[in-house]
């Protein structure tokens, strides 16, 4: 790590972002899914730090960043936070070609941010965004049901641990992490936990009630229609719809891309956690996307 940026949100909450890589390279700003932390994606982003300036952002209530009151733990606040992060990163590190690389929750936030503030990106690479389909769409109920199920399930999640290795072992036994690289179980467990003041236990950085609230409120179907009008330079990188039992987002990504002619690619044999299941393939797609933006700029 070269440095840790501390970014003060409009309500005083401290957001933190680690900076890696060459100081003068093109910039990637990366972030995570709901209840997760970007440090847990190291198998993916570690493959990019020699070529790009990589800024690893944890949203409020996740990873390195501080928590707010639960009333401020919302999609609208995440949008504001992302705008503050972009302004601060440009001010501190200097403006340059910048690509947002976002998974799940952060992918949805980035789209909502553009809709609210306009595009401040040279490109967006969105990994398996869980978009809410509109009324009448055949995939709407599968998304809605999954959000409700996840919202209820995470409320029962264990919040305190003896050590990060306890959580890592749970990941290794979990069905959702069955395709993760073994090291990613340790990486994610370490990234998700903070040591308690007693020095003898660890707690989740993202309280289960906060995580549940975000799943429960991921029902904005107007974003789907807005995508048809957006002129942002973006690409969807999605899980494999043919994997048995894959999350609805894999089917949703393919559907919205086909409906609106969006740039889309599926990473074969992966689920929603594709960056830590097939990190080399995801890193290769990232490089190709950034190289394509540069070619378009030269042609223009």
VENNOR-V390770 format. One line per field, one symbol per residue. ss: DSSP state (~ for helix, > for strand, _ for the rest). A space follows every 10 residues. Layout:
ss=???
//
This chain:
ss=__>>>>>>__ ___>>>>>>> ______>>>> >______~~~ ~~~~~_____ __>>>>>>__ _________~ ~~__~~~~~~ ~~~~~~~~~~ ~~~____>>> >>>_~~~~~~ ~~~~~~~___ __>>>>>___ _________~ ~~~~~~~~~~ ~~~~_____> >__~~~~~~~ ~~~_______ _~~~~~~~~~ ~~>>>_____ _>>>___~~~ ~~~~~~____ _~~~~~~___ ___>>>>>__ _______~~~ ~~~~~~~~~~ __>>>>____ ___~~~__~~ ~~~~~~~~~~ ~~~~~~~~~_
//
